[in-house]
Amino acid sequence: MTSNLKTARNHVASLRQALLTPSPEEIERCLPGLAEAAACLGRIEQSLRAAPPQPELAGELKALQRDLKMVARMIEHSANFYRGWASLLGAAAGGYTHSGRAAELPVAATLAVQG
């Protein structure tokens, strides 16, 4: 169970580092690791249901919880940042609506096929 926790924490740490880079490709590279982290967490959950938790795991579980909260805050702050930029660009491109809000950016539908 400890190895599953360490594996999950390592993958979350990789995501945290990727979130600090301006490249979406870095985040995409973390996706398989995040899927593995989710599988590790599933195994941990099954182990905890089958047997009482081990006291030495409490610290690791708390550390994982802190890591996940940090990543969640980073994602939330990033989303707010980009929403703000979209609002500024909408106002610059389309002015303001009758209610005083920035106009929404028009979104063109596109399809990309790679093969």
N, C-alpha and C positions, 0 to 999 in steps of 0.2 A: 504494500500500500504506500509506503514511503517513496518508492521509486516512481509510482504513478503520480504522486503529488509533486515530486521534483520535476518530472517530465512536463506536467501541466504548467508549473511555474516558469520553466524555461521557455515554453512556447508563448506564454503571456508576456514574458520579458522581451521576447523577440518582436512581438506585436507592438509593445510600448516603444521600443527603439525605432521600429518602422514608422510609427506615428510621428516621430520627431523629424523624419525626412520629408522633403517636399514631393517625393515620387510615389504615385499610386502603385507602381510596380513592386515597390518594397512591401507594401501592405498585401498585395496579391500573392507574393511569395510566402507570406505567413499563413495563408488559408489552409494548406494541408496540415501544417503544424497545429492550427487551432482545431481542426477536425480530430486530430490525434489527442489533443488536450481534452476535448469533450468526451472522447472515448475513455480516457484515463479517469475523468471525473465520474463517468458512469460506473466504472469498475470500483472506484472508491466508495461510491454510494452503495453498491451491492455489498461490499465488504462490511461497511458500517451497519447495514441492516442485518447481516448474518451474525456479527459478533459485536460486543461492546467496544466503543472507541478506545484506542490506546492513548494513554496520557501524553506520550511523546509526540503524537500527531497533532495535538491541539495547537501548538505553536506554528507548525507548517500550514495547518488549515487557516489560521488567522492571517498568516503571511500571504497565502493565496487570495484570501478575501480582500486584503489591502491592495494587492496587485490588481485584482479585477476592478475594484472601485476606482483606482487610479486610471486605468485604461478607459473605463466608462466615462470618467470626467474629461479625459483628453478628447474622446470622441464627441462628447456633448459640446465642449468648448469649440471644437473644430466646426461642428455643424452650425453653431450660433455664428461663428465668424463668417462662414460662407453664406448663411442666410442674410447677414448684414450686407455683405458685398452684393448679393443678388438684389437687395432692396435699393442700394445706391445705384447700381447699374440700371435697374428698372426705372428709377426716377430720372436718371440721365437720358435714357432712351425713350421713355414714354410719358414722362411727367408724373402727375399725381392723379388719383381718382377723385371723384366728387366727395368721397368721405375723407380725403386728405392723406390717404396712404399712397405709397409709391406704387406706380404701375408695375404689373408683373412682367417679367421678361418673357417675350414670346419664345416658345420652345418648338423648334423644327423637328419633325419626326424624321429619323434617319434609321437606316438599316445597314449594318456592316456584316459582310460575309467573308470569312477567312477559310481558306482550304488548301 
